[in-house]
Amino acid sequence: MAMKIYDELVARGLIAQVTDEEEIKNLINEGKATFYIGFDPTADSLHVGHFMALCLMKRLQMAGNRPIVLIGGGTAMVGDPSGRTDMRQMMTKETIAHNCECFYKQMSRFIEFGEDKAIMVNNADWLLDLNYVDVLRDVGACFSVNRMLTAECYKQRMEKGLSFLEFNYMIMQSYDFYHLYKTYGCNMQFGGDDQWSNMLGGTELIRRKLGRDAYAMTITLLLNSEGKKMGKTQSGAVWLDPEKTSPYDFYQYWRNVGDADVLKCIRMLTFLPMEQIEEMNGWEGSQLNTAKEILAYELTKLVHGQDEAEKAQASAKALFGAGPGADIPTATLTDEDFVDGAADILTMLVKSGLVKSKSEARQAVQQGGVSVEGEKITDIRASFTREQIAGGLLLKKGKKSFMKIVC
């Protein structure tokens, strides 16, 4: 017997906390959930920290449920204090609108938008038109300040100072659920474990305003907060936009996950059958490298398409001598990068983007972490002629970062 969708979410390790579990299970399994997940448009691209939520929406839509993508154009004007020790930088309305457009294009690869399908809404459309006094009377009266201050998202900010602006975030997010419930029949909300207090606030607001029998439920993803950390590496974020993170670098990011995390990521993020994943449970040693290749290929295919996934896989194997080279990320030196017909190793490292500055490049060389064409470079004065570079030189920093240098 095929596993029902709710049981599959549990088996994949995606569910941490729920309210009204039996009702939630029935709604999801019967394809009757209209659910929303919120995204704050703080950049012009989604990153891998959003990946779990995107995959969840796709799974639930495939099971007949209706996703609502809530873009926080209004809440972004305030800023979510969750998981932060300082206040978020304010963004202009124009920047927020641009980021929302970028999100829509990227999300369309995961979920299907259209009539009776997924919809995208922007909470700026209702939050920015609210009257302050009306909100205080109509919504604020439903919230206890004492109770709000016990929420983890506020407690962690109290020591360094919590602005009144940010204090309103829970009320605004709660109002979102209330508005979506009334307008679209949204009966369920999903979010990370760091959003639990805000989500409960939305459920409680609906029941206080519309009666205890109002059908509103909450559920959290087990590792969404960890998923946000997935989006960060030492050199910055891993983006879904190929102009920010190439398909090859995206593939390499997942190819290099830790041994302890690879099967967890396969369960949570890929669409491979659970039976196939269970067969991998006993894998160890070199088999884990195979699992990492499977993970990297499946996720690159999901984000960038099968052709790019195959190119990235071929390029990765070429770097390790396992096949012909193809589409290795390339950096091109210009005339300004050459002195007396040669380019030095520090310039090459900076121009490649493998380091951010010459001081960082110098440190990498001195620590023995740099090689060219497989030969370790230990002299910061090492240089290469235009003729050597013209055919392409494979520059490597550490075990995971590669770039072909050409001119």
C-alpha positions as CSV (number, residue, x, y, z in Angstrom):
1,M,0.0,0.0,0.0
2,A,1.4,3.4,-1.0
3,M,2.3,5.7,1.9
4,K,-0.1,8.6,2.4
5,I,1.4,12.1,2.1
6,Y,1.2,13.0,5.8
7,D,3.0,9.8,6.7
8,E,5.6,10.5,4.1
9,L,6.3,13.9,5.5
10,V,6.8,12.3,8.9
11,A,9.0,9.6,7.4
12,R,11.1,12.2,5.7
13,G,11.7,14.0,9.0
14,L,9.8,17.2,7.9
15,I,7.3,17.6,10.7
16,A,8.2,18.8,14.2
17,Q,5.1,20.2,15.9
18,V,1.5,20.4,14.9
19,T,-1.8,21.5,16.4
20,D,-4.9,19.3,15.8
21,E,-2.9,16.5,14.2
22,E,-5.7,14.2,13.2
23,E,-7.5,17.1,11.4
24,I,-4.3,18.2,9.7
25,K,-3.5,14.6,8.6
26,N,-7.0,14.2,7.2
27,L,-7.0,17.5,5.3
28,I,-3.6,16.8,3.8
29,N,-4.2,13.2,2.9
30,E,-7.5,14.1,1.2
31,G,-6.0,17.0,-0.7
32,K,-8.3,19.6,1.1
33,A,-5.6,21.8,2.6
34,T,-5.2,25.4,1.4
35,F,-2.0,26.3,3.1
36,Y,0.5,29.1,3.1
37,I,4.2,29.6,3.6
38,G,5.7,33.0,4.0
39,F,8.9,34.3,2.4
40,D,10.4,37.7,3.2
41,P,11.9,39.3,0.1
42,T,15.1,40.4,1.7
43,A,17.2,39.5,-1.5
44,D,16.6,39.2,-5.2
45,S,17.0,35.5,-5.2
46,L,16.0,32.5,-3.0
47,H,18.8,30.5,-1.5
48,V,19.1,26.9,-0.4
49,G,17.8,27.9,3.0
50,H,14.4,28.2,1.3
51,F,14.7,24.8,-0.3
52,M,12.9,22.7,2.2
53,A,9.8,25.0,2.1
54,L,9.8,24.9,-1.7
55,C,10.0,21.1,-1.8
56,L,7.3,20.9,0.8
57,M,4.9,23.0,-1.3
58,K,5.6,20.9,-4.3
59,R,5.0,17.6,-2.4
60,L,1.7,18.9,-1.0
61,Q,0.5,20.3,-4.4
62,M,1.3,17.0,-6.0
63,A,-1.1,15.4,-3.4
64,G,-3.9,17.7,-4.4
65,N,-3.5,20.5,-1.9
66,R,-3.4,24.2,-2.8
67,P,-0.4,26.3,-1.9
68,I,-0.5,30.0,-1.2
69,V,2.9,31.7,-1.5
70,L,2.9,34.7,0.8
71,I,5.5,37.3,-0.1
72,G,6.2,39.5,2.9
73,G,6.3,42.8,1.1
74,G,4.5,44.4,4.1
75,T,6.2,42.6,6.9
76,A,9.6,43.2,5.2
77,M,8.9,46.9,6.0
78,V,9.2,45.9,9.6
79,G,11.6,43.0,9.7
80,D,11.4,39.7,11.5
81,P,13.4,39.6,14.8
82,S,13.5,35.8,14.8
83,G,17.0,34.4,15.0
84,R,18.6,37.8,15.0
85,T,20.7,39.8,17.4
86,D,20.2,43.2,15.6
87,M,17.5,45.0,13.6
88,R,17.2,44.2,9.9
89,Q,18.1,46.8,7.4
90,M,15.2,48.8,6.0
91,M,14.4,48.2,2.3
92,T,12.7,50.5,-0.2
93,K,9.4,49.7,-1.7
94,E,11.0,49.5,-5.1
95,T,13.6,46.9,-3.9
96,I,10.9,44.8,-2.2
97,A,8.8,44.8,-5.4
98,H,11.8,43.8,-7.5
99,N,12.7,40.9,-5.2
100,C,9.1,39.7,-5.2
101,E,9.2,39.4,-9.0
102,C,12.4,37.4,-8.8
103,F,10.9,35.1,-6.3
104,Y,7.9,34.4,-8.5
105,K,10.1,33.3,-11.4
106,Q,12.2,31.0,-9.3
107,M,9.3,29.4,-7.5
108,S,7.6,28.7,-10.8
109,R,10.1,25.9,-11.3
110,F,8.8,24.1,-8.2
111,I,5.1,24.8,-8.0
112,E,2.4,25.3,-10.6
113,F,0.6,28.7,-10.5
114,G,-2.7,29.4,-12.1
115,E,-6.5,29.2,-11.6
116,D,-7.4,26.6,-8.9
117,K,-3.7,26.0,-8.5
118,A,-1.0,27.8,-6.4
119,I,-1.3,31.5,-6.0
120,M,1.2,34.2,-4.9
121,V,0.0,37.1,-2.7
122,N,1.9,40.0,-1.2
123,N,0.9,41.1,2.3
124,A,1.8,44.7,1.4
125,D,-1.6,44.7,-0.4
126,W,-3.5,44.6,2.9
127,L,-1.0,45.5,5.7
128,L,0.1,48.9,4.2
129,D,-3.5,50.1,4.0
130,L,-4.4,49.3,7.6
131,N,-5.4,52.1,10.0
132,Y,-3.1,52.1,13.0
133,V,-5.9,52.8,15.6
134,D,-8.2,50.2,14.0
135,V,-5.4,47.6,14.3
136,L,-4.9,48.5,17.9
137,R,-8.6,48.1,18.7
138,D,-9.4,45.2,16.4
139,V,-6.3,43.1,16.6
140,G,-4.1,44.4,19.4
141,A,-6.8,43.6,21.9
142,C,-6.4,39.9,21.1
143,F,-2.8,39.8,22.2
144,S,-1.3,39.6,25.7
145,V,2.0,41.5,26.0
146,N,3.1,39.2,28.8
147,R,2.5,36.2,26.7
148,M,4.3,37.7,23.7
149,L,7.4,38.4,25.7
150,T,7.7,34.7,26.5
151,A,8.2,33.9,22.8
152,E,11.7,32.8,21.9
153,C,11.9,35.3,19.0
154,Y,11.5,38.2,21.5
155,K,13.4,36.8,24.5
156,Q,16.7,36.5,22.5
157,R,16.5,40.1,21.6
158,M,15.6,41.6,25.0
159,E,19.2,41.8,26.2
160,K,20.4,44.0,23.3
161,G,17.2,45.8,22.8
162,L,14.0,45.1,20.9
163,S,12.5,48.0,19.0
164,F,8.7,48.6,19.2
165,L,8.8,48.4,15.4
166,E,9.9,44.7,15.6
167,F,7.6,44.0,18.5
168,N,4.7,44.4,16.0
169,Y,6.0,41.6,13.7
170,M,4.0,38.9,15.5
171,I,0.8,40.8,15.2
172,M,1.4,41.5,11.5
173,Q,2.2,37.9,10.8
174,S,-0.9,36.7,12.8
175,Y,-3.0,39.2,10.8
176,D,-1.7,37.6,7.6
177,F,-3.2,34.2,8.5
178,Y,-6.5,35.9,9.6
179,H,-6.7,37.7,6.2
180,L,-5.8,34.6,4.2
181,Y,-8.4,32.6,6.1
182,K,-11.2,35.0,5.4
183,T,-10.2,35.8,1.8
184,Y,-8.9,32.5,0.4
185,G,-10.2,29.9,2.8
186,C,-6.6,29.2,3.9
187,N,-7.0,26.6,6.7
188,M,-3.3,25.8,7.4
189,Q,0.0,27.5,7.8
190,F,3.5,26.1,7.6
191,G,6.7,27.6,8.9
192,G,10.0,26.9,10.6
193,D,10.5,26.0,14.2
194,D,11.6,29.5,14.8
195,Q,8.2,30.8,13.7
196,W,6.1,28.7,16.1
197,S,5.1,31.5,18.4
198,N,4.1,33.8,15.5
199,M,2.1,30.9,13.9
200,L,0.2,30.1,17.1
201,G,-0.6,33.8,17.3
202,G,-2.3,33.6,13.9
203,T,-4.3,30.5,14.8
204,E,-5.4,32.1,18.1
205,L,-6.4,35.4,16.4
206,I,-8.7,33.5,13.9
207,R,-10.4,31.6,16.7
208,R,-10.9,34.7,18.9
209,K,-12.2,36.8,16.0
210,L,-14.3,34.1,14.3
211,G,-15.1,31.7,17.0
212,R,-13.4,28.7,18.6
213,D,-14.7,26.4,15.8
214,A,-12.8,28.3,13.1
215,Y,-10.8,25.8,11.2
216,A,-7.3,27.1,11.3
217,M,-4.2,24.9,12.0
218,T,-0.5,25.2,12.3
219,I,2.4,22.9,11.5
220,T,6.2,23.4,11.6
221,L,9.1,22.0,9.6
222,L,11.6,20.1,11.6
223,L,14.8,21.7,10.3
224,N,13.7,24.9,8.7
225,S,16.0,27.0,11.0
226,E,18.8,24.6,10.1
227,G,17.8,24.9,6.5
228,K,18.5,28.7,6.8
229,K,22.0,27.8,7.9
230,M,22.3,25.6,4.8
231,G,22.2,28.7,2.7
232,K,25.4,30.1,4.1
233,T,29.0,29.0,3.3
234,Q,32.3,30.6,4.1
235,S,32.2,32.6,0.9
236,G,28.6,33.7,1.2
237,A,25.1,32.4,0.3
238,V,24.3,29.5,-2.1
239,W,21.6,31.0,-4.3
240,L,19.1,29.4,-6.6
241,D,19.8,32.1,-9.3
242,P,22.4,30.7,-11.7
243,E,23.8,34.2,-12.1
244,K,24.7,34.3,-8.4
245,T,25.6,30.6,-7.9
246,S,26.4,28.6,-11.1
247,P,24.8,25.2,-11.6
248,Y,28.3,23.7,-11.1
249,D,28.9,25.5,-7.8
250,F,25.4,24.5,-6.7
251,Y,26.1,20.9,-7.5
252,Q,29.4,21.0,-5.7
253,Y,27.8,22.5,-2.6
254,W,25.6,19.5,-2.2
255,R,28.3,17.1,-3.4
256,N,30.4,18.3,-0.4
257,V,27.8,17.9,2.4
258,G,29.0,16.1,5.5
259,D,28.7,12.3,5.7
260,A,26.4,12.6,8.7
261,D,24.0,14.8,6.7
262,V,23.8,13.3,3.2
263,L,21.0,10.7,3.8
264,K,19.0,13.3,5.9
265,C,19.2,15.7,3.0
266,I,18.2,13.0,0.5
267,R,15.1,12.2,2.6
268,M,14.1,15.8,3.2
269,L,14.9,17.4,-0.2
270,T,14.7,14.9,-3.0
271,F,11.7,13.3,-4.6
272,L,13.3,9.8,-4.7
273,P,10.9,7.1,-3.5
274,M,11.2,6.3,0.2
275,E,11.9,2.7,-0.6
276,Q,15.0,3.6,-2.6
277,I,16.2,5.9,0.2
278,E,15.7,3.3,2.9
279,E,18.0,1.0,0.9
280,M,20.7,3.6,1.4
281,N,20.5,3.6,5.2
282,G,23.3,1.1,5.6
283,W,25.7,2.8,3.2
284,E,29.1,3.8,4.5
285,G,32.6,4.6,3.2
286,S,32.7,5.1,-0.6
287,Q,29.0,4.5,-0.8
288,L,28.4,7.8,0.9
289,N,30.2,9.5,-1.9
290,T,27.8,7.9,-4.3
291,A,24.9,9.1,-2.1
292,K,26.4,12.6,-2.3
293,E,26.5,12.5,-6.1
294,I,22.9,11.3,-6.1
295,L,21.9,14.2,-3.8
296,A,23.8,16.8,-5.8
297,Y,22.4,15.6,-9.2
298,E,18.8,15.4,-8.0
299,L,18.8,18.9,-6.5
300,T,20.6,20.5,-9.4
301,K,18.1,18.9,-11.7
302,L,15.3,20.2,-9.7
303,V,16.6,23.8,-9.6
304,H,18.4,24.2,-12.9
305,G,17.1,21.4,-15.1
306,Q,18.4,18.0,-16.3
307,D,20.8,19.3,-18.9
308,E,22.6,21.6,-16.4
309,A,22.7,18.8,-13.8
310,E,24.3,16.4,-16.3
311,K,26.9,19.1,-17.2
312,A,27.7,19.8,-13.6
313,Q,28.1,16.1,-12.8
314,A,30.4,15.7,-15.8
315,S,32.5,18.7,-14.8
316,A,32.8,17.5,-11.3
317,K,34.0,14.0,-12.4
318,A,36.4,15.6,-14.8
319,L,38.1,17.5,-12.0
320,F,38.8,14.1,-10.3
321,G,39.9,12.4,-13.5
322,A,36.8,10.4,-14.0
323,G,35.8,11.7,-17.4
324,P,36.1,14.4,-20.1
325,G,35.9,18.0,-18.9
326,A,32.8,20.1,-19.5
327,D,31.6,23.5,-18.4
328,I,34.0,23.9,-15.5
329,P,33.4,27.4,-14.1
330,T,35.8,29.9,-15.7
331,A,37.3,33.2,-14.8
332,T,38.9,35.3,-17.5
333,L,42.0,37.5,-16.8
334,T,42.3,40.9,-18.6
335,D,45.3,42.8,-19.7
336,E,45.3,44.7,-16.4
337,D,45.9,41.5,-14.6
338,F,49.3,40.9,-16.3
339,V,52.6,42.5,-15.4
340,D,55.5,41.9,-17.8
341,G,53.5,39.2,-19.5
342,A,52.6,37.2,-16.3
343,A,49.9,37.1,-13.7
344,D,50.7,36.3,-10.1
345,I,48.9,33.7,-8.0
346,L,47.4,36.3,-5.7
347,T,45.8,38.1,-8.6
348,M,44.5,34.9,-10.0
349,L,42.9,33.9,-6.7
350,V,41.1,37.2,-6.3
351,K,40.0,37.4,-9.9
352,S,38.6,33.8,-9.7
353,G,36.4,34.8,-6.8
354,L,37.8,32.0,-4.7
355,V,39.0,34.6,-2.2
356,K,37.8,38.2,-1.5
357,S,41.1,40.0,-1.1
358,K,44.8,39.6,-1.7
359,S,45.4,39.3,2.0
360,E,43.0,36.3,2.1
361,A,44.8,34.9,-1.0
362,R,48.2,35.3,0.7
363,Q,47.0,33.4,3.7
364,A,45.5,30.6,1.6
365,V,48.9,30.1,-0.2
366,Q,51.0,30.3,3.0
367,Q,48.7,27.7,4.6
368,G,49.2,25.3,1.7
369,G,45.6,25.3,0.5
370,V,46.2,26.4,-3.1
371,S,47.2,24.4,-6.2
372,V,47.4,25.0,-9.9
373,E,46.9,22.0,-12.2
374,G,47.3,19.7,-9.2
375,E,50.6,21.2,-8.0
376,K,50.6,22.9,-4.6
377,I,51.6,26.6,-4.7
378,T,53.5,27.8,-1.5
379,D,55.2,30.9,-2.9
380,I,53.1,34.0,-2.8
381,R,55.3,35.4,-5.6
382,A,54.5,32.5,-8.0
383,S,53.3,33.7,-11.4
384,F,52.1,32.3,-14.8
385,T,52.7,33.6,-18.3
386,R,50.0,34.5,-20.7
387,E,50.9,31.5,-22.8
388,Q,50.4,29.1,-19.8
389,I,47.1,30.6,-18.9
390,A,45.8,30.8,-22.5
391,G,45.0,27.1,-22.6
392,G,43.3,27.2,-19.2
393,L,44.8,26.5,-15.8
394,L,42.8,24.7,-13.1
395,L,43.1,26.7,-9.9
396,K,42.0,25.0,-6.7
397,K,41.6,26.4,-3.2
398,G,41.0,23.9,-0.4
399,K,39.3,20.6,-1.2
400,K,36.0,22.0,-2.5
401,S,36.6,25.2,-4.6
402,F,37.8,25.1,-8.2
403,M,38.0,27.5,-11.1
404,K,39.5,27.4,-14.6
405,I,41.6,30.5,-15.3
406,V,41.9,31.7,-18.9
407,C,42.9,34.8,-20.7
